[in-house]
């Protein structure tokens, strides 16, 4: 850098005092630098040097979620938290740990987080706190692969409904995190129609008034000697009309 111009010593002193050093790298070299200042007048040249060192600051790894919040039913479980997650870090090659936990909505004894152990990364789940801890000194690529296998499931036959907020945090400080919401709703209930043993073949015993409530399986419940018997049918069995229509008629057939 060169300063030129016919000016007073005081002016040059002020100008030199404004000179700044900047390093634009996210991972700068930390070796000592020598800055040399040379001042030239009409009759003489004077040199002065200053040594300084750059202290690198560790940038936090960045988690970029690839999955939006979701609404699910128990039959959708287990479900991957984020199989499109991306991890980047401009100045660190390896990560040593990560934590996936419930911020809100955790139901002890029901909710479970898990992952596929691989690439030098292992996991342990604390069922009391709802925390999945992953450990292992591995590359960003390895961590990205394993974190994409993290899954949520529920071990209950009648899962508690509600929103689960799940947070993924990488080791730190500094650190970054990603937050997801999974809304676990009521399980799909089959349509149940009760018919008497004496019903004639072709008798309409029920109807689905909206296509959205027509789900597999449909249950026909018969009375035979006062013993309830359930017959499970597929969606296209013994249906009058289009099951995608607004009204679907379901007929009783004589299986005797």
C-alpha positions as CSV (number, residue, x, y, z in Angstrom):
1,X,0.0,0.0,0.0
2,X,1.5,3.3,-1.1
3,X,0.5,6.8,0.1
4,X,1.6,9.8,-2.0
5,X,1.1,13.5,-2.0
6,X,2.9,16.7,-1.0
7,X,1.7,17.2,2.6
8,X,2.9,18.0,6.0
9,X,4.4,15.5,8.5
10,X,1.3,15.8,10.6
11,X,-1.0,15.0,7.7
12,X,1.0,11.8,6.9
13,X,1.0,10.8,10.5
14,X,-2.8,11.1,10.6
15,X,-3.1,9.2,7.4
16,X,-0.8,6.3,8.5
17,X,-2.7,6.0,11.7
18,X,-5.8,5.1,9.8
19,X,-4.3,2.1,8.0
20,X,-6.1,-1.1,8.9
21,X,-5.4,-4.8,8.3
22,X,-8.2,-7.2,7.4
23,X,-8.3,-11.0,6.8
24,X,-11.3,-12.3,4.9
25,X,-10.7,-16.0,5.4
26,X,-13.0,-18.0,7.6
27,X,-9.9,-20.1,8.5
28,X,-7.0,-17.7,8.6
29,X,-3.4,-18.6,9.2
30,X,-2.4,-17.7,12.7
31,X,1.4,-17.2,12.1
32,X,2.9,-13.9,13.1
33,X,2.8,-11.1,10.5
34,X,5.4,-8.3,10.1
35,X,4.1,-4.9,9.0
36,X,6.8,-2.6,7.6
37,X,6.2,1.2,7.3
38,X,8.6,3.2,5.1
39,X,8.5,7.0,5.2
40,X,10.4,8.9,2.5
41,X,11.1,12.6,2.4
42,X,13.1,14.7,-0.1
43,X,16.3,13.9,1.8
44,X,15.9,10.6,3.8
45,X,14.0,7.3,4.2
46,X,13.0,5.9,7.6
47,X,11.7,2.3,8.2
48,X,9.7,1.0,11.1
49,X,8.1,-2.5,11.6
50,X,5.3,-3.9,13.7
51,X,4.6,-7.5,14.4
52,X,1.1,-8.8,15.0
53,X,-0.7,-12.1,15.1
54,X,-4.2,-13.2,13.9
55,X,-6.2,-15.1,16.5
56,X,-8.7,-17.4,14.7
57,X,-12.2,-17.5,16.0
58,X,-14.0,-20.9,15.7
59,X,-17.1,-20.5,13.6
60,X,-20.1,-22.5,14.6
61,X,-21.2,-25.4,12.3
62,X,-24.4,-24.5,10.5
63,X,-27.4,-26.8,10.4
64,X,-29.7,-26.3,7.4
65,X,-33.0,-28.2,7.9
66,X,-34.4,-29.9,4.8
67,X,-37.8,-31.0,6.3
68,X,-40.8,-28.9,7.2
69,X,-43.1,-29.4,10.2
70,X,-45.4,-32.3,9.7
71,X,-48.8,-33.7,10.8
72,X,-48.7,-37.5,11.2
73,X,-50.8,-40.4,12.5
74,X,-49.5,-43.3,14.6
75,X,-49.5,-45.5,11.6
76,X,-46.9,-43.2,10.0
77,X,-44.4,-44.1,12.7
78,X,-41.5,-44.4,12.9
79,X,-40.7,-41.2,11.0
80,X,-37.3,-39.7,10.1
81,X,-36.8,-36.3,11.7
82,X,-34.9,-34.8,8.8
83,X,-33.5,-37.0,6.0
84,X,-32.4,-33.9,4.0
85,X,-30.4,-32.2,6.8
86,X,-27.2,-30.3,5.6
87,X,-24.2,-29.5,7.8
88,X,-21.5,-27.0,6.9
89,X,-18.5,-25.5,8.8
90,X,-15.9,-23.2,7.2
91,X,-13.1,-23.9,9.6
92,X,-13.7,-27.3,11.3
93,X,-13.3,-30.6,9.7
94,X,-14.7,-32.8,12.4
95,X,-17.5,-32.9,15.0
96,X,-17.4,-34.9,18.2
97,X,-21.0,-34.9,19.5
98,X,-24.6,-34.0,18.9
99,X,-27.8,-33.9,21.0
100,X,-31.3,-34.5,19.8
101,X,-34.0,-33.8,22.4
102,X,-37.6,-32.8,23.0
103,X,-38.1,-29.1,23.7
104,X,-41.8,-29.6,24.3
105,X,-44.4,-32.3,24.1
106,X,-42.3,-35.2,25.3
107,X,-44.3,-38.1,26.7
108,X,-42.1,-40.4,28.9
109,X,-42.8,-44.0,28.5
110,X,-44.1,-43.5,24.9
111,X,-41.8,-41.2,22.8
112,X,-38.5,-42.6,21.5
113,X,-35.7,-41.1,19.5
114,X,-33.2,-43.4,17.7
115,X,-30.5,-43.4,15.0
116,X,-28.4,-45.8,13.0
117,X,-25.0,-46.1,14.5
118,X,-22.3,-46.0,11.8
119,X,-19.2,-44.3,10.5
120,X,-17.7,-44.1,14.0
121,X,-20.7,-42.5,15.6
122,X,-22.7,-44.2,18.3
123,X,-25.9,-43.2,20.1
124,X,-27.6,-43.6,23.5
125,X,-31.2,-42.6,24.4
126,X,-32.3,-41.4,27.8
127,X,-35.9,-42.4,28.1
128,X,-36.4,-40.3,31.2
129,X,-35.5,-37.0,29.6
130,X,-36.2,-37.8,26.0
131,X,-32.6,-37.0,24.9
132,X,-30.6,-38.9,22.2
133,X,-26.9,-38.3,22.5
134,X,-24.6,-39.1,19.6
135,X,-20.8,-39.2,20.1
136,X,-17.8,-39.9,17.8
137,X,-14.9,-37.9,16.3
138,X,-16.0,-38.0,12.7
139,X,-16.2,-35.8,9.6
140,X,-19.0,-33.4,8.7
141,X,-20.1,-35.8,6.0
142,X,-20.3,-38.7,8.4
143,X,-22.3,-36.7,10.9
144,X,-24.7,-35.5,8.2
145,X,-25.3,-39.1,7.1
146,X,-26.0,-40.3,10.7
147,X,-28.1,-37.3,11.7
148,X,-30.3,-38.0,8.7
149,X,-31.2,-41.4,10.2
150,X,-32.5,-40.0,13.5
151,X,-36.1,-41.1,13.8
152,X,-39.1,-40.5,16.1
153,X,-41.5,-43.2,17.2
154,X,-44.0,-43.9,19.9
155,X,-44.1,-47.2,21.8
156,X,-47.7,-46.9,23.0
157,X,-50.7,-48.8,21.5
158,X,-52.7,-45.6,22.2
159,X,-50.2,-42.8,21.6
160,X,-50.8,-39.4,23.4
161,X,-51.8,-36.9,20.8
162,X,-50.1,-33.5,20.5
163,X,-47.2,-31.5,19.0
164,X,-43.6,-32.6,19.7
165,X,-40.9,-30.0,19.3
166,X,-37.6,-31.7,18.7
167,X,-34.2,-29.8,18.7
168,X,-31.0,-31.1,17.1
169,X,-27.8,-29.4,18.5
170,X,-24.2,-29.9,17.5
171,X,-21.3,-29.9,19.9
172,X,-20.1,-26.4,21.1
173,X,-19.7,-23.7,21.9
174,X,-20.0,-22.2,19.4
175,X,-22.9,-24.2,18.0
176,X,-26.0,-24.3,15.9
177,X,-29.3,-26.1,16.1
178,X,-32.3,-27.0,14.1
179,X,-35.9,-27.2,15.5
180,X,-38.7,-29.4,14.1
181,X,-42.4,-29.9,15.0
182,X,-44.2,-33.1,14.6
183,X,-47.9,-33.1,15.3
184,X,-49.0,-36.6,16.3
185,X,-52.8,-36.9,15.8
186,X,-55.4,-39.5,16.5
187,X,-55.0,-42.9,14.7
188,X,-57.3,-43.6,11.7
189,X,-60.3,-45.4,13.0
190,X,-62.0,-47.9,10.7
191,X,-65.6,-47.5,9.7
192,X,-67.7,-49.9,11.6
193,X,-71.2,-51.0,10.5
194,X,-73.3,-53.4,12.5
195,X,-75.9,-55.5,10.8
196,X,-78.3,-58.2,12.1
197,X,-78.0,-61.8,11.1
198,X,-81.4,-61.6,9.4
199,X,-80.5,-58.7,7.1
200,X,-81.3,-59.4,3.5
201,X,-78.5,-59.5,0.9
202,X,-77.9,-56.1,-0.6
203,X,-79.2,-54.2,2.4
204,X,-77.5,-50.8,2.9
205,X,-76.1,-50.7,6.4
206,X,-74.2,-47.5,6.4
207,X,-72.7,-44.8,4.4
208,X,-69.6,-42.6,4.4
209,X,-70.6,-39.0,3.9
210,X,-67.2,-37.6,3.1
211,X,-64.4,-39.3,1.1
212,X,-61.9,-38.2,3.8
213,X,-63.5,-40.5,6.5
214,X,-63.5,-43.5,4.3
215,X,-60.4,-45.5,5.5
216,X,-59.1,-49.0,5.3
217,X,-60.2,-51.3,6.8
218,X,-63.9,-51.2,6.9
219,X,-65.3,-53.4,9.7
220,X,-68.6,-55.3,9.3
221,X,-69.7,-56.5,12.7
222,X,-72.2,-59.4,12.8
223,X,-74.3,-60.9,15.6
224,X,-74.2,-64.7,15.7
225,X,-75.4,-66.4,18.8
226,X,-74.7,-63.2,20.7
227,X,-71.0,-63.6,19.8
228,X,-69.6,-60.5,18.0
229,X,-67.7,-61.4,14.9
230,X,-65.6,-58.9,12.9
231,X,-65.0,-59.2,9.2
232,X,-62.2,-57.0,7.8
233,X,-62.7,-55.9,4.2
234,X,-60.5,-54.0,1.8
235,X,-61.5,-50.6,0.5
236,X,-62.9,-51.9,-2.8
237,X,-64.8,-54.8,-1.3
238,X,-68.6,-54.7,-1.4
239,X,-68.9,-51.0,-2.1
240,X,-71.7,-49.3,-4.1
241,X,-70.3,-46.4,-6.0
242,X,-66.9,-44.7,-6.1
243,X,-65.1,-44.6,-2.8
244,X,-63.6,-41.3,-3.7
245,X,-67.1,-39.7,-4.1
246,X,-68.7,-37.5,-1.5
247,X,-71.2,-40.3,-0.6
248,X,-70.3,-43.9,-0.5
249,X,-72.9,-46.7,0.2
250,X,-71.7,-49.8,1.9
251,X,-73.9,-52.9,1.4
252,X,-74.4,-56.0,3.5
253,X,-73.8,-59.2,1.6
254,X,-75.1,-62.6,2.8
255,X,-72.0,-64.7,3.5
256,X,-74.1,-67.8,4.6
